[in-house]
């Protein structure tokens, strides 16, 4: 065979292979719901999770934690799905841990489809999502015969009020103006046992949960037999109103702080939501009677709200907070390192460890998982931890999306983007502004941290402690408590003890 004939033959082989890929048979079909056309949306993101056969709720197996042997899930953006025909799923879905559905290990799985249509709520399963009935399949034997039926719709509704627990939702004019559409803020309000008949005014504890915690967690707190409920109903404990803020937003948890990407969230909370709650529920309504607390995300958010609104609150009780110093952003030095995935020894940087120090997964793996969660297959729209940090700290691009501080595939850090992050480096901010805000912050910062935090958050907190030791005029009077061999979310205080400490500060 002549050379040119061989070349033509090779081209034909390549074209034939391409055609075969184009007509690849779908591995599954997702059917639209049989009713509720009034809430159907033609655009969204579709997820399918391969959960264990015995999983009680398959969709909770999707996403975090990003172990190499985590349950596989896949996603694809959807456009112009009119709801009349099933959506055929082919090999163009991005996945984790395997990137391709072809690489899912052989076995028996319980599959569930999730069709997410409301992106104000960052969780895949949240208000505006459709769920299919779970389906047990043998993989890959059943490939091509899998039919998933969307049937359950999650409406945007507040839970019903009950004794001592009410739920509120208000339109935020500030956020609505920023987004160009109506945006609402939600919260749960737990009332003192004597609120109905006393006529008294009360101090307020504003609680911010861990990453993505919803205001509806109040239902669990108030369940019969819970430690919180026992403390709440104990007449020996101080009487407070407790408000649980909502940890959801377009790019993940908004951290209750203003940002270039999510808008004036902190101003909306302090100027709109809190005044509404305090007037409606008979709070004292003065700065000395407002207190903050939270763990993990809530630990950083409570600390940041106290720092950025120093005369609005009377103290923050911060537990296991995200790093307040970006020289130790987990294990990354954002100001000096060149790569977010590999350290200076070219070693893969872990994101999580056990309290014995054993690495569990890397930053690179975590962001690979977040890419599957995000529209456009990008972690900055995934609504998970690293995407939320980028939305909070970073600039907004011309496309209206957060600009990554590093290449999401290679990890190469962009120093120009990191410059924007400096505005949220709490150590830098406190050091630069102590002369102006120190008087309002003295005695208000109470911090707990385990010295073996799972996410390497303690090194950054050590730097904040060092700064507090150095500052003067006034003395910060900051309190740091370190837990030896304690991991993430080490909270040694009971709710009763937290209320007592807040009450003591109010009396002072």
C-alpha positions in Angstrom: 0.0 0.0 0.0 1.3 3.4 -1.0 1.9 6.1 1.7 -0.9 8.3 0.5 -3.3 5.4 0.5 -2.3 4.6 4.1 -2.9 8.2 5.0 -6.4 8.2 3.5 -7.2 5.0 5.3 -6.1 6.4 8.6 -8.3 9.5 8.1 -11.2 7.2 7.3 -10.6 5.2 10.5 -10.5 8.4 12.6 -13.7 9.7 11.0 -15.5 6.4 11.5 -14.5 6.4 15.1 -15.8 9.9 15.5 -19.1 9.0 13.9 -19.4 6.0 16.3 -18.9 8.4 19.2 -21.5 10.7 17.9 -24.1 8.0 17.8 -23.1 6.4 21.1 -26.1 4.9 22.7 -27.3 6.6 25.9 -26.6 4.7 29.1 -29.7 6.0 30.8 -32.8 8.2 30.4 -34.3 10.7 32.8 -38.0 11.3 32.4 -39.6 14.6 33.3 -42.4 14.6 36.0 -45.8 13.7 35.0 -47.4 16.8 36.6 -46.4 20.1 38.2 -45.7 21.8 34.8 -46.3 25.1 36.6 -42.9 24.8 38.4 -41.0 23.2 35.6 -37.8 25.0 34.4 -36.1 24.2 31.1 -32.6 25.1 32.3 -30.7 23.5 35.1 -28.1 21.0 36.1 -28.8 17.2 36.2 -27.0 14.9 38.6 -27.0 11.1 38.8 -25.5 9.4 41.8 -24.5 5.7 42.0 -25.2 5.0 45.7 -24.8 1.7 47.5 -27.7 -0.7 47.0 -28.7 -0.4 50.6 -28.6 3.4 50.8 -31.6 4.9 52.7 -31.3 8.2 50.9 -29.1 7.9 47.8 -28.6 11.6 47.0 -26.7 12.2 50.3 -23.9 10.0 48.9 -23.2 12.6 46.3 -20.2 14.9 46.7 -18.3 15.5 49.9 -16.1 13.9 51.1 -13.9 13.5 48.0 -12.2 10.2 48.7 -10.8 8.2 45.9 -13.4 5.5 46.7 -16.4 7.8 47.2 -19.7 6.9 45.6 -19.6 7.9 41.9 -21.8 10.8 40.7 -22.1 12.6 37.3 -23.5 15.9 36.1 -24.3 17.9 33.0 -25.8 21.3 32.3 -29.3 21.2 30.7 -30.7 23.7 28.3 -34.1 23.9 26.5 -35.5 20.8 28.2 -39.2 21.4 27.6 -40.3 18.6 29.8 -42.1 16.7 27.1 -39.4 14.1 26.3 -36.9 12.2 28.4 -33.4 13.4 28.6 -31.0 10.8 27.2 -27.7 10.6 29.1 -24.5 9.9 27.1 -20.8 10.0 27.9 -20.6 13.8 28.0 -21.3 14.0 31.7 -18.4 14.9 34.0 -18.0 12.7 37.0 -16.2 12.1 40.3 -14.3 10.1 41.4 -14.2 8.5 37.9 -14.4 11.2 35.3 -16.3 9.0 32.9 -19.3 6.8 33.5 -17.5 4.1 31.6 -15.1 3.8 34.5 -17.7 3.1 37.2 -16.8 -0.2 38.8 -19.0 -3.2 38.1 -21.6 -3.7 40.8 -25.1 -3.3 42.1 -26.1 0.3 42.7 -29.0 2.4 43.7 -29.3 5.3 41.2 -31.0 8.6 41.8 -31.3 11.6 39.5 -31.5 15.2 40.8 -32.5 18.1 38.5 -31.5 21.4 40.1 -33.2 24.5 38.7 -32.9 27.3 41.4 -29.3 28.4 41.7 -29.9 30.9 44.5 -29.8 27.9 46.8 -26.3 26.4 46.3 -27.0 22.9 47.5 -27.8 20.4 44.7 -30.7 19.1 46.7 -32.6 22.2 47.8 -35.6 24.4 47.0 -36.3 24.1 43.3 -34.8 20.7 42.8 -36.5 17.6 41.4 -35.7 14.1 42.6 -36.3 10.8 40.9 -37.4 7.6 42.6 -34.3 5.6 43.5 -33.7 2.6 41.2 -31.5 -0.4 41.8 -29.4 -1.5 38.8 -26.7 -3.9 37.9 -23.9 -2.0 36.3 -22.9 -2.2 33.5 -25.3 -5.0 32.7 -28.4 -2.7 32.8 -26.6 0.0 30.8 -29.0 1.4 28.1 -32.1 0.2 29.9 -32.0 2.5 33.0 -35.1 4.7 33.2 -35.2 7.3 36.0 -38.4 9.1 36.7 -38.4 12.6 38.3 -41.3 12.7 40.7 -40.5 14.7 43.9 -40.3 18.5 43.8 -38.8 20.5 46.7 -40.8 23.8 47.0 -39.5 27.0 48.4 -41.6 27.0 51.5 -41.0 27.9 55.2 -41.5 25.2 57.7 -44.6 25.6 59.9 -44.2 27.7 63.0 -44.5 25.8 66.3 -44.2 26.6 70.0 -41.2 28.9 70.7 -40.0 28.4 67.2 -40.8 30.7 64.2 -39.4 31.1 60.7 -39.1 34.4 58.9 -38.4 35.4 55.3 -38.0 39.0 54.1 -37.2 40.6 50.8 -33.8 42.2 50.9 -33.8 45.5 49.0 -30.0 45.6 49.1 -29.5 42.2 47.6 -32.4 42.5 45.2 -30.8 45.7 43.8 -27.4 44.0 43.4 -28.9 40.9 41.7 -31.5 42.6 39.6 -34.2 40.2 40.9 -36.1 39.6 44.2 -33.8 38.1 46.8 -35.1 37.0 50.2 -33.3 36.3 53.5 -34.5 33.6 55.8 -33.9 32.8 59.5 -35.2 30.7 62.3 -36.1 32.4 65.6 -36.2 30.5 68.8 -38.1 32.3 71.5 -37.7 32.2 75.3 -40.2 29.9 77.1 -41.9 32.9 78.7 -41.9 35.2 75.6 -45.6 35.0 75.0 -46.7 36.2 78.4 -43.8 38.2 79.8 -43.8 41.3 77.7 -40.0 41.6 78.4 -37.3 42.5 75.9 -34.5 40.0 75.4 -30.9 39.9 74.2 -30.2 38.0 71.0 -27.7 35.2 70.2 -27.1 35.2 66.4 -25.8 31.7 65.5 -24.1 30.8 62.2 -23.7 27.1 61.4 -21.0 25.1 59.7 -20.6 25.3 56.0 -24.0 25.5 54.2 -26.0 25.1 57.3 -29.6 26.1 56.7 -31.9 28.0 59.1 -34.0 24.8 59.3 -31.4 23.2 61.6 -33.5 24.8 64.4 -35.9 21.9 64.0 -33.3 19.5 65.1 -32.1 21.7 67.9 -35.6 21.8 69.3 -36.3 18.1 69.0 -37.5 16.5 72.3 -34.6 15.2 74.3 -31.9 17.2 72.6 -29.2 18.8 74.7 -30.1 22.2 73.3 -33.8 21.9 74.1 -32.9 20.8 77.7 -30.8 23.8 78.2 -33.3 26.1 76.6 -36.1 25.0 78.9 -34.0 25.0 82.0 -35.2 27.9 84.1 -31.8 28.3 85.6 -30.3 29.5 82.3 -30.4 33.1 81.0 -33.3 34.0 78.8 -32.3 34.9 75.2 -33.8 35.0 71.7 -31.7 32.8 69.4 -31.6 33.5 65.7 -30.2 31.0 63.2 -29.0 32.6 60.0 -29.2 30.8 56.7 -26.1 29.5 55.1 -27.1 29.4 51.4 -26.5 31.7 48.5 -25.8 31.7 44.7 -22.1 30.7 45.1 -22.3 28.7 48.3 -22.4 29.8 51.9 -22.3 33.6 51.8 -20.6 33.8 55.2 -23.0 36.7 56.1 -20.4 39.2 54.8 -20.3 41.7 51.9 -18.6 40.4 48.9 -18.0 41.4 45.3 -19.7 38.3 44.0 -22.7 37.7 46.3 -23.4 41.4 47.0 -23.9 43.4 50.3 -24.8 40.3 52.4 -23.5 41.7 55.7 -25.3 45.0 55.2 -28.5 43.2 54.3 -28.3 41.1 57.5 -27.4 44.1 59.8 -29.6 46.7 58.2 -32.6 44.7 57.1 -32.9 41.2 58.7 -31.8 42.0 62.2 -33.8 45.1 62.6 -36.9 43.3 61.4 -36.4 40.4 63.8 -35.6 42.5 66.8 -38.7 44.7 66.3 -41.0 41.8 65.6 -39.9 39.6 68.4 -39.3 42.2 71.2 -35.5 42.2 71.4 -33.6 44.8 73.4 -32.4 46.1 70.0 -29.1 47.6 71.2 -25.5 46.7 70.3 -24.7 45.6 73.9 -27.5 42.9 73.6 -26.4 41.3 70.3 -24.0 38.4 70.4 -22.5 36.1 67.7 -21.4 32.5 67.7 -20.6 29.7 65.3 -18.4 26.9 64.3 -16.2 26.2 61.2 -17.7 28.5 58.6 -19.8 30.0 61.4 -16.6 30.4 63.4 -15.0 32.6 60.7 -18.3 34.4 59.9 -19.0 35.3 63.5 -15.5 36.5 64.0 -15.6 38.5 60.7 -19.0 40.1 61.5 -17.7 41.2 64.8 -14.5 42.6 63.2 -16.3 44.3 60.2 -19.2 45.6 62.3 -17.3 46.2 65.6 -19.8 48.5 67.3 -22.9 46.5 66.2 -22.3 43.4 68.2 -21.1 42.8 71.8 -19.0 39.7 71.3 -18.2 36.7 69.1 -17.8 33.1 70.4 -15.9 31.6 67.5 -15.2 27.8 67.3 -12.9 26.0 64.8 -12.9 29.0 62.4 -11.6 29.1 58.8 -8.2 30.6 58.6 -8.0 34.3 59.5 -4.5 34.6 57.9 -4.0 33.8 54.3 -0.3 33.1 54.8 -1.7 29.9 56.2 -4.8 29.3 54.2 -5.1 25.7 55.2 -1.5 24.7 54.1 -1.2 27.3 51.3 0.7 30.6 51.7 -1.3 32.6 49.2 1.2 35.4 49.1 4.3 33.4 48.4 3.4 30.0 47.1 3.2 29.4 43.4 0.8 26.5 43.4 -2.3 25.6 45.4 -2.1 21.8 44.7 1.6 21.1 45.1 3.9 22.5 47.7 7.5 23.7 47.2 8.6 20.0 47.4 6.2 19.1 44.6 4.2 17.1 47.1 0.4 17.0 46.7 -1.1 19.3 49.4 -3.6 17.6 51.7 -6.9 19.3 52.5 -7.9 17.1 55.4 -6.2 14.9 57.9 -7.2 12.7 60.9 -6.3 14.0 64.4 -3.4 11.5 64.3 -2.1 13.4 61.2 -2.9 10.9 58.5 -3.8 12.8 55.2 -7.3 11.8 53.9 -7.8 13.8 50.7 -6.0 16.6 48.8 -7.1 20.1 47.7 -6.8 19.0 44.1 -9.2 16.1 44.7 -11.6 18.3 46.6 -11.8 20.9 43.7 -12.2 18.1 41.2 -15.3 17.0 43.1 -16.5 20.6 43.2 -16.2 20.9 39.4 -18.8 18.3 39.0 -21.2 20.2 41.3 -20.8 23.4 39.3 -22.5 24.9 36.3 -20.1 25.0 33.4 -18.1 22.2 35.1 -16.3 24.8 37.2 -15.7 24.7 40.9 -16.4 28.4 41.3 -20.1 27.7 40.6 -20.2 24.4 42.5 -21.5 25.9 45.7 -19.0 23.9 47.8 -16.2 25.1 50.1 -13.5 26.2 47.8 -15.9 27.8 45.4 -17.5 29.7 48.2 -14.2 31.0 49.4 -13.4 32.3 45.9 -16.8 34.0 45.7 -16.3 35.6 49.1 -12.8 36.8 48.9 -12.1 37.3 45.2 -13.1 39.6 42.3 -16.0 39.3 40.0 -15.3 38.6 36.4 -16.9 40.2 33.4 -19.1 37.1 33.1 -20.5 37.8 36.6 -18.7 34.8 38.1 -15.9 34.6 40.7 -12.5 34.8 39.2 -10.4 31.8 40.4 -7.2 32.6 42.4 -5.6 29.7 40.7 -6.0 27.6 37.6 -8.5 24.9 38.6 -6.7 22.2 36.7 -3.0 23.0 37.3 -3.3 24.8 40.6 -1.0 27.7 39.5 -1.7 30.7 41.7 -2.6 34.1 40.1 -1.0 36.8 42.3 -3.2 39.5 40.7 -6.3 37.8 41.9 -4.9 37.1 45.4 -4.5 40.9 45.8 -8.3 41.1 46.1 -8.3 38.5 48.8 -6.3 40.7 51.1 -9.4 42.6 52.0 -10.7 39.6 53.9 -7.4 38.6 55.6 -8.5 39.3 59.1 -5.0 39.4 60.5 -4.0 42.0 58.0 -7.2 44.0 58.5 -6.9 44.0 62.3 -3.3 45.0 62.2 -3.9 47.8 59.7 -7.1 49.2 61.4 -6.6 48.6 65.1 -6.2 52.3 65.9 -9.7 52.9 64.5 -11.6 49.8 65.7 -9.6 48.6 68.7 -11.8 50.4 71.3 -14.9 48.7 69.9 -13.3 45.2 69.8 -11.5 45.0 73.1 -12.8 42.0 75.1 -15.2 40.9 72.4 -13.1 38.1 70.7 -13.5 34.6 72.2 -11.9 31.8 70.1 -11.6 28.0 70.5 -9.4 25.8 68.2 -8.2 22.3 68.3 -4.4 21.9 67.7 -5.0 19.0 65.3 -7.8 20.6 63.3 -8.8 18.3 60.5 -8.5 21.0 57.8 -5.2 22.5 59.0 -7.0 25.6 60.3 -5.0 26.0 63.6 -1.8 27.4 62.0 -3.7 30.4 60.7 -5.4 30.9 64.1 -2.0 30.8 65.8 -1.0 33.9 63.7 -4.1 35.7 64.9 -3.2 34.9 68.5 0.3 36.2 67.9 -1.1 39.5 66.6 -3.5 39.9 69.5 -0.4 39.5 71.8 1.4 42.3 70.0 -1.4 44.8 69.7 -2.0 47.5 72.3 -3.8 50.8 73.0 -6.1 49.2 73.7 -5.3 45.7 74.8 -7.4 43.4 72.7 -8.3 41.2 75.7 -8.9 38.4 73.2 -9.4 34.9 74.7 -7.9 31.9 72.9 -8.5 28.3 74.1 -6.6 25.5 72.5 -7.7 21.9 72.5 -4.8 19.4 72.7 -5.2 16.7 70.1 -8.6 18.0 69.2 -9.9 18.1 65.7 -12.3 20.2 63.7 -15.5 21.4 65.4 -14.1 21.0 68.9 -16.7 22.9 70.9 -16.1 22.4 74.7 -18.9 24.7 75.9 -22.5 23.6 76.3 -25.2 25.9 75.1 -26.0 26.8 78.7 -22.4 27.9 79.2 -22.4 30.0 76.0 -25.6 31.7 77.1 -24.2 32.3 80.6 -21.0 33.9 79.2 -23.0 36.2 76.9 -25.3 37.2 79.8 -22.2 38.0 81.9 -20.9 40.3 79.2 -24.3 42.0 78.9 -24.3 42.7 82.6 -20.8 44.1 82.5 
